[in-house]
């Protein structure tokens, strides 16, 4: 994205903190000497870092941890006097319920897994329930999820590893699979059960020799291993796009943990059409157990036969037939606008959303998201006596909305005024607003609140001034 940038790495004997872009692990930066050098102190004669303008944290759900906070505090990241702080994560819901808004001010863009699949960036997924004699009702819970040790003991007692191996042979033979288990013992038993059935299987675990682990994962990438069984080792930071089967042998109530596991199989690859998720469910079939069907809110039988995307299409068609939604695009837009900017539907053909913005200098402009003839979306800003400025063309709806909302937040005199959940929207309309509606010849519904009248006024003015 920035071909001319000077990239520096902080790792082992490399300490290139003076580069334009510096890449480093938290584990390395947590060391006092490394951190001192990073924040601008000369250490052992090395050139110190200059002031940073941006700090990006991957796997940002970990930022509440002391090691992360120590680094961010040292850099003054996210403070009025320090660099901007950007966090990126696929699992913003922490299992321990620690609040990430203690670190980050707001969610500026969301990329749901379903949208990634619909947009073609992630592969489709199919789910299959593996029924076992596992009784989860007797498994202990810890921090809102099944205790790993207790779940492992229950799985061993119910011979679940053998059932997993049987299911793989019956339904996934030839697929490139990762198996997740609650304990090292169940990972080992799963590997052995697969081997007894002639499957080329290996396992990795936390205390494994690093060279041995690299060998196993390299063989898996080369295709000389079919299945790698692991106990929570490959949930983060592991990426092999050829993976087209995920075995969830670690029953969980945590959506974040489940997304981490199945996310290892969502990458697209020319050699695969979809990813098969084998869900281990017990005889209790608990409603709190996360499965592929529950994650995407589709019928569990549909997802076994047609996959998530077609099952989602069937669900949207059912809702549309019942009058719950008018179009798939509208439903997607409503998902994205929750707790965000209050957009106004100004035109159905072509589909156009807008938001009027009063800038700090009291001038007025319109931010418009519009369906283009080519089928994608565009974003433009029309300002009084200043013409039109194009912000984006030919992008997905959600991306267009992210660009538009970022513009509103940056350029509005009072950004909170435009939020969909702003308190003023629920109040009765003011006399001034009613007078303005009469001036613009808008027929006012007596049941409207202030927000509904404001939206109707924006649409009316935009149409009459030919903004849309």
Residue pairs with C-beta under 8 A, 6 or more apart in sequence:
2 21
5 20
5 21
6 19
6 20
6 21
7 19
7 20
7 21
7 23
8 14
8 16
8 17
8 18
8 19
8 20
8 21
8 22
8 23
9 16
9 22
9 23
9 24
10 16
10 17
10 22
10 23
10 24
10 25
10 28
10 29
10 34
10 38
11 24
11 25
11 28
15 34
15 37
15 46
16 22
17 37
17 38
17 46
17 47
17 48
17 49
18 47
18 48
18 49
18 50
22 38
22 49
22 52
24 34
24 38
26 62
26 67
26 68
26 71
27 67
28 34
29 35
29 38
29 71
30 67
30 70
30 71
33 43
33 44
35 70
35 71
35 74
36 43
37 43
37 46
37 48
37 49
38 49
38 71
38 74
38 75
39 49
39 74
39 75
40 48
40 49
40 50
40 51
41 48
42 48
51 83
52 75
52 77
52 83
53 83
53 84
54 83
54 84
54 86
55 72
55 75
55 77
55 78
55 83
55 84
55 85
55 86
56 86
56 87
56 88
57 63
57 68
57 72
57 85
57 86
57 87
57 88
58 88
58 89
59 88
59 89
59 236
59 237
60 87
60 88
60 89
60 92
60 100
60 104
61 89
61 91
61 92
61 93
61 94
61 100
61 256
62 68
63 69
63 72
63 87
63 100
63 103
63 104
64 94
64 98
64 99
64 100
64 102
64 103
69 103
72 78
72 85
72 103
75 82
75 83
76 82
76 83
77 83
77 84
77 85
78 84
78 85
78 103
78 104
78 105
85 103
85 104
87 100
87 103
87 104
90 113
90 259
90 260
90 263
91 256
91 257
91 259
91 260
92 100
92 107
92 256
93 255
93 256
94 100
94 256
95 143
95 144
95 145
95 254
95 256
95 257
96 143
97 143
97 144
108 402
108 405
108 406
108 409
109 402
109 406
110 336
110 398
111 398
112 335
113 122
113 259
113 263
113 266
114 296
114 308
114 312
115 332
115 396
115 398
116 122
116 266
117 123
117 124
117 125
117 266
117 308
117 309
118 309
118 312
119 396
120 268
121 268
122 266
122 267
122 268
123 244
123 265
123 266
123 267
123 268
123 269
123 272
123 273
123 274
123 275
124 273
124 274
124 275
124 307
124 308
124 309
125 262
125 265
125 266
125 274
125 275
125 276
125 277
125 292
125 303
125 307
125 308
126 274
126 275
126 276
126 277
126 292
126 303
126 304
126 306
126 307
126 308
127 276
127 277
127 279
127 291
127 292
127 293
127 300
127 303
127 304
127 308
128 167
128 171
128 276
128 277
128 278
128 279
128 304
129 279
129 281
129 291
129 300
129 304
130 163
130 164
130 167
130 278
130 279
130 280
130 281
131 281
131 283
132 158
132 160
132 163
132 280
132 281
132 282
132 283
133 158
133 159
133 282
133 283
134 154
134 155
134 158
134 160
134 251
134 280
134 281
134 282
134 283
135 154
135 158
135 282
135 283
135 284
136 146
136 151
136 154
136 251
136 282
136 284
136 286
136 289
137 284
137 286
138 154
139 146
139 147
139 150
139 151
139 154
139 251
140 146
140 147
140 150
141 147
141 253
144 253
144 254
145 252
145 253
145 254
145 257
146 182
146 251
146 252
146 253
148 182
148 183
148 232
148 250
149 182
149 183
151 182
151 183
151 250
151 251
152 181
152 182
152 183
152 185
152 186
154 282
155 161
155 181
155 182
155 186
155 249
155 280
156 185
156 186
156 189
158 282
160 186
160 249
160 280
161 181
161 186
161 189
161 190
161 192
161 193
161 249
162 189
162 193
163 280
164 179
164 190
164 193
164 194
164 247
164 249
164 278
164 280
165 190
165 193
165 194
165 196
165 197
165 199
166 193
166 197
167 247
167 278
168 175
168 177
168 179
168 194
168 197
168 199
168 227
168 245
168 247
168 278
169 197
169 199
171 276
171 278
172 245
172 276
172 278
173 199
174 226
175 226
175 244
175 245
175 276
176 220
176 223
176 226
176 240
176 242
176 243
176 244
176 245
176 272
177 226
177 227
177 228
177 243
177 244
177 245
177 246
177 247
178 227
178 228
178 230
178 234
178 243
178 245
178 246
178 247
178 264
178 265
179 187
179 190
179 227
179 228
179 229
179 230
179 247
179 249
180 230
180 231
180 232
180 234
180 235
180 246
180 247
180 248
180 249
180 250
180 261
181 187
181 190
181 229
181 230
181 231
181 249
181 250
182 231
182 249
182 250
182 251
183 231
184 205
184 206
184 231
186 231
186 249
187 203
187 205
187 229
187 230
187 231
188 203
188 229
190 201
190 203
190 229
190 247
190 249
191 201
191 202
191 203
191 227
191 229
194 201
194 226
194 227
194 229
195 201
199 226
199 227
200 224
200 225
200 226
200 227
201 225
201 226
201 227
201 228
201 229
202 216
202 219
202 220
202 225
202 227
202 228
202 229
203 216
203 228
203 229
203 230
204 213
204 216
204 217
204 228
204 229
204 230
204 233
204 234
205 230
205 231
205 233
206 231
206 232
206 233
213 233
216 225
216 228
217 228
217 238
217 240
219 225
220 228
220 240
221 240
221 242
223 242
227 247
228 234
232 250
234 264
235 257
235 260
235 261
235 264
236 260
238 264
239 264
239 267
240 264
240 267
241 267
241 268
241 269
242 269
242 271
242 272
243 264
243 265
243 267
243 275
244 265
244 269
244 272
244 274
244 275
244 276
245 265
245 275
245 276
245 277
245 278
246 261
246 262
246 264
246 265
246 275
246 276
246 277
246 278
247 278
247 280
248 258
248 261
248 262
248 277
248 278
248 279
248 280
248 291
249 280
250 257
250 261
250 280
251 280
251 281
251 282
251 289
252 258
252 261
252 289
252 290
253 286
253 288
253 289
253 290
254 290
255 290
255 295
257 290
258 290
258 295
259 295
262 275
262 277
262 292
262 295
265 275
265 277
266 275
274 307
277 292
279 291
279 292
281 289
281 291
282 289
291 300
292 303
292 308
293 299
293 300
293 302
293 303
293 311
294 300
296 303
296 308
296 311
296 312
297 315
298 308
298 311
298 312
298 314
298 315
299 311
299 314
299 315
302 310
302 311
302 314
303 311
306 314
313 328
316 325
316 328
316 331
319 325
319 331
320 326
320 327
320 328
325 331
329 351
329 397
332 397
332 398
333 343
333 353
333 397
333 401
336 397
336 398
336 401
337 343
337 401
337 420
338 420
339 419
339 420
339 421
340 401
340 405
340 419
340 420
341 355
341 404
341 405
341 408
341 409
341 418
341 419
341 420
342 355
342 418
342 419
342 420
342 422
342 425
342 451
342 455
343 353
343 354
343 355
343 369
343 401
344 353
344 354
344 355
344 455
344 458
344 459
344 462
345 351
345 352
345 353
345 459
346 352
346 353
346 354
346 368
346 458
346 459
346 462
346 463
346 467
346 468
347 463
347 468
350 370
350 371
350 372
350 373
351 370
351 371
352 368
352 369
352 370
352 371
352 468
353 368
353 369
353 370
353 401
354 366
354 367
354 368
354 369
354 458
354 459
354 462
354 467
354 468
355 366
355 367
355 404
355 408
355 418
355 458
356 364
356 365
356 366
356 367
356 458
356 461
356 462
357 364
357 365
357 366
357 367
357 408
357 411
357 412
357 418
358 364
358 412
358 413
359 365
359 411
359 412
359 413
360 413
362 413
363 383
363 384
364 383
364 384
365 381
365 382
365 383
365 384
365 386
365 411
366 381
366 382
366 383
366 462
366 467
367 379
367 380
367 381
367 404
367 407
367 408
368 379
368 380
368 381
368 382
368 404
368 462
368 467
368 468
369 377
369 378
369 379
369 397
369 400
369 401
369 404
370 377
370 378
370 379
370 380
370 468
371 377
372 378
372 393
372 394
374 394
376 393
376 394
376 395
376 396
377 392
377 394
377 395
377 396
377 397
377 399
377 400
378 390
378 392
378 393
378 394
378 395
378 400
379 390
379 391
379 392
379 395
379 400
379 403
379 404
379 407
380 388
380 389
380 390
380 391
381 388
381 389
381 391
381 407
382 388
382 389
382 467
383 389
391 403
391 404
391 407
392 399
392 400
392 403
395 403
408 415
408 418
409 415
412 418
416 422
417 424
422 451
424 450
424 451
425 449
425 450
425 451
425 452
425 454
426 449
426 450
426 451
427 449
427 450
428 449
428 450
429 437
429 444
429 448
429 449
429 450
429 453
430 450
433 450
433 453
433 454
433 457
434 444
434 453
436 457
437 444
437 453
437 456
437 457
437 460
438 444
440 457
440 460
440 461
440 464
441 460
442 456
442 457
442 460
444 453
444 456
445 452
448 456
461 467
462 468
